[in-house]
Amino acid sequence: MIVGGNQSEVLAAALRGLEAQRQAAEHNIANVETPGFQARRVSFEQALRHAIDSGDPSRATISSSLSGAPTRIDGSNVDLEDEVTSLEMNALQQQLITGALNARYTRLRTAIGSR
């Protein structure tokens, strides 16, 4: 369990999901020229919502599937523009969550130090 309770667990679970999404996008980009390569999509948001509703965000699962996007002539379906956009959005989301965690830990340190 992460210090700071349920909110910290939610943020940590979200970071795990975002990390999996980032890795998938990077892998997709690395294989943009690979004939027949099928892009992977990672989802965790819905599972995280259900895990939060059940009271245990640490049980949120991360799932991966092949993209259903149309393929090019070479059989690959990696769209470089979509992948770069995905990475940019992912980076922003990771920054927001990391900032929230840092703020939470700063408040905890302040509370501990003010005793």
Residue frames relative to the residue before (quaternion, step in Angstrom):
aa qw qx qy qz dx dy dz
M 1.0000 0.0000 0.0000 0.0000 0.00 0.00 0.00
I 0.3973 -0.7137 0.5318 0.2235 3.54 -0.98 0.87
V 0.5291 -0.6228 0.4697 0.3339 3.56 -1.00 0.85
G 0.7080 0.4539 -0.3265 0.4314 3.56 -0.94 0.82
G 0.5408 -0.6864 0.3733 0.3115 3.57 1.23 0.11
N 0.8508 -0.2491 0.1700 0.4304 3.46 -1.44 -0.32
Q 0.6402 0.5336 -0.3385 0.4370 3.60 0.92 -0.84
S 0.6604 0.4938 -0.3069 0.4752 3.58 0.95 -0.82
E 0.6295 0.5309 -0.3324 0.4598 3.58 1.04 -0.73
V 0.6287 0.5272 -0.3257 0.4698 3.59 1.01 -0.82
L 0.6826 0.4862 -0.2881 0.4633 3.57 0.85 -0.97
A 0.6501 0.5090 -0.3174 0.4664 3.59 0.99 -0.80
A 0.6465 0.5083 -0.3196 0.4706 3.60 0.99 -0.80
A 0.6349 0.5183 -0.3259 0.4712 3.58 1.02 -0.77
L 0.6444 0.5136 -0.3258 0.4635 3.60 0.98 -0.77
R 0.6252 0.5258 -0.3436 0.4632 3.60 1.02 -0.71
G 0.6636 0.4974 -0.3029 0.4695 3.58 0.95 -0.84
L 0.6619 0.5013 -0.3054 0.4662 3.57 0.94 -0.84
E 0.6217 0.5339 -0.3398 0.4615 3.57 1.05 -0.71
A 0.6440 0.5067 -0.3182 0.4767 3.59 0.98 -0.80
Q 0.6427 0.5116 -0.3222 0.4704 3.60 1.01 -0.78
R 0.6431 0.5264 -0.3200 0.4549 3.58 0.97 -0.85
Q 0.6627 0.5059 -0.3046 0.4605 3.56 0.91 -0.91
A 0.6454 0.5157 -0.3225 0.4622 3.59 0.97 -0.81
A 0.6602 0.5002 -0.3126 0.4651 3.61 0.91 -0.87
E 0.6455 0.5108 -0.3218 0.4678 3.58 0.97 -0.81
H 0.6452 0.5105 -0.3118 0.4753 3.58 1.00 -0.82
N 0.6306 0.5272 -0.3259 0.4670 3.58 1.00 -0.80
I 0.6668 0.4975 -0.3009 0.4661 3.58 0.90 -0.92
A 0.6438 0.5296 -0.3230 0.4480 3.57 0.97 -0.83
N 0.7565 0.3589 -0.1899 0.5127 3.58 1.16 -0.55
V 0.2672 0.8054 -0.4956 0.1851 3.58 1.22 0.38
E 0.7394 0.3855 -0.2156 0.5082 3.61 1.09 -0.64
T 0.5062 0.6540 -0.4230 0.3703 3.61 1.25 0.04
P 0.3977 -0.7280 0.5005 0.2477 3.60 -0.53 1.13
G 0.8297 0.2254 -0.1835 0.4767 3.55 -0.98 0.89
F 0.4760 0.6816 -0.4465 0.3309 3.61 1.22 -0.09
Q 0.2001 -0.7671 0.6023 0.0939 3.54 -0.95 0.95
A 0.4424 -0.7077 0.4913 0.2492 3.55 -0.72 1.11
R 0.3203 -0.7250 0.5804 0.1869 3.54 -1.21 0.64
R 0.1630 -0.7469 0.6374 0.0960 3.50 -1.20 0.67
V 0.1814 -0.7720 0.6036 0.0830 3.54 -0.98 0.90
S 0.0095 -0.7912 0.6115 0.0009 3.55 -0.94 0.87
F 0.0357 0.7985 -0.5992 0.0463 3.52 -1.09 0.75
E 0.4990 0.7114 -0.4095 0.2780 3.57 1.19 -0.48
Q 0.6856 0.4728 -0.2917 0.4705 3.60 0.83 -0.95
A 0.6496 0.5063 -0.3171 0.4703 3.58 0.97 -0.84
L 0.6340 0.5192 -0.3326 0.4668 3.58 1.03 -0.73
R 0.6237 0.5327 -0.3396 0.4604 3.61 0.99 -0.79
H 0.6708 0.4870 -0.2993 0.4725 3.59 0.92 -0.92
A 0.6521 0.5120 -0.3191 0.4591 3.59 0.97 -0.83
I 0.6282 0.5167 -0.3299 0.4791 3.59 1.04 -0.74
D 0.6557 0.5149 -0.3058 0.4598 3.58 0.94 -0.90
S 0.6856 0.4675 -0.2811 0.4820 3.59 1.07 -0.71
G 0.5495 -0.6491 0.3785 0.3653 3.59 1.28 -0.15
D 0.7457 0.3374 -0.2212 0.5302 3.60 1.21 0.07
P 0.1659 -0.8386 0.5116 0.0863 3.61 0.24 1.25
S 0.5767 0.6006 -0.3840 0.3990 3.60 1.14 -0.46
R 0.6456 0.5279 -0.3185 0.4506 3.61 1.22 -0.34
A 0.3917 0.7221 -0.4827 0.3036 3.60 1.26 0.11
T 0.2570 -0.7801 0.5563 0.1261 3.55 -0.87 0.98
I 0.2915 -0.7153 0.6115 0.1713 3.50 -1.27 0.60
S 0.0705 -0.8114 0.5798 0.0228 3.56 -0.71 1.03
S 0.1870 -0.7702 0.6053 0.0739 3.50 -1.20 0.68
S 0.0385 0.7899 -0.6104 0.0440 3.55 -1.03 0.80
L 0.5642 -0.5733 0.4623 0.3732 3.53 -1.29 0.29
S 0.5132 -0.6436 0.4785 0.3057 3.53 -1.07 0.77
G 0.3448 -0.7373 0.5457 0.1994 3.54 -1.08 0.74
A 0.3417 0.7604 -0.4875 0.2597 3.58 1.28 0.27
P 0.5968 -0.5751 0.4141 0.3763 3.58 -1.13 0.59
T 0.4015 -0.7148 0.5230 0.2331 3.54 -1.14 0.64
R 0.4742 -0.6282 0.5350 0.3070 3.51 -1.31 0.46
I 0.7495 -0.3763 0.2892 0.4616 3.55 -1.31 -0.05
D 0.7002 0.4663 -0.2716 0.4675 3.61 1.03 -0.76
G 0.5894 -0.6148 0.3508 0.3893 3.61 1.27 0.07
S 0.5718 0.5741 -0.3841 0.4427 3.59 1.27 -0.11
N 0.1830 -0.7919 0.5695 0.1226 3.57 -1.11 0.58
V 0.3665 0.7171 -0.5079 0.3058 3.59 1.17 0.51
D 0.1350 -0.7613 0.6318 0.0553 3.54 -0.85 1.07
L 0.3874 -0.7700 0.4579 0.2177 3.56 -0.24 1.29
E 0.6469 0.5234 -0.3257 0.4489 3.59 0.92 -0.83
D 0.6546 0.5010 -0.3093 0.4742 3.60 0.95 -0.84
E 0.6665 0.5094 -0.3073 0.4494 3.57 0.94 -0.86
V 0.6517 0.4959 -0.3197 0.4767 3.60 0.96 -0.81
T 0.6310 0.5186 -0.3275 0.4750 3.59 0.99 -0.79
S 0.6366 0.5305 -0.3151 0.4626 3.56 1.00 -0.85
L 0.6617 0.4998 -0.3058 0.4677 3.59 0.94 -0.86
E 0.6490 0.5127 -0.3237 0.4595 3.59 0.97 -0.80
M 0.6565 0.4962 -0.3055 0.4790 3.58 0.93 -0.87
N 0.6360 0.5383 -0.3143 0.4550 3.55 0.99 -0.88
A 0.6530 0.5152 -0.3178 0.4553 3.59 0.92 -0.89
L 0.6496 0.5103 -0.3163 0.4664 3.59 0.97 -0.81
Q 0.6594 0.4995 -0.3103 0.4684 3.58 0.95 -0.85
Q 0.6447 0.5099 -0.3276 0.4659 3.59 0.97 -0.79
Q 0.6344 0.5267 -0.3299 0.4596 3.59 1.01 -0.78
L 0.6522 0.5138 -0.3165 0.4588 3.59 0.94 -0.86
I 0.6937 0.4692 -0.2857 0.4658 3.58 0.85 -0.92
T 0.6341 0.5136 -0.3311 0.4738 3.57 0.98 -0.78
G 0.6340 0.5237 -0.3236 0.4681 3.59 1.01 -0.77
A 0.6495 0.5104 -0.3136 0.4684 3.58 0.99 -0.82
L 0.6502 0.4993 -0.3168 0.4772 3.58 0.99 -0.81
N 0.6470 0.5157 -0.3220 0.4601 3.59 0.93 -0.86
A 0.6498 0.5083 -0.3184 0.4670 3.59 0.95 -0.83
R 0.6408 0.5295 -0.3222 0.4531 3.56 1.00 -0.83
Y 0.6896 0.4664 -0.2803 0.4779 3.58 0.90 -0.92
T 0.6001 0.5450 -0.3598 0.4618 3.59 1.09 -0.61
R 0.6483 0.5041 -0.3140 0.4765 3.58 0.98 -0.85
L 0.6443 0.5156 -0.3242 0.4624 3.59 0.98 -0.80
R 0.6557 0.5015 -0.3143 0.4688 3.59 0.92 -0.89
T 0.6361 0.5250 -0.3219 0.4648 3.57 1.00 -0.82
A 0.6637 0.5036 -0.3027 0.4629 3.58 0.90 -0.92
I 0.6652 0.4926 -0.3073 0.4696 3.58 0.95 -0.84
G 0.7040 0.4812 -0.2650 0.4501 3.57 0.96 -0.88
S 0.6698 0.5240 -0.3098 0.4252 3.61 1.12 -0.45
R 0.4969 0.6698 -0.4272 0.3491 3.57 1.23 0.07
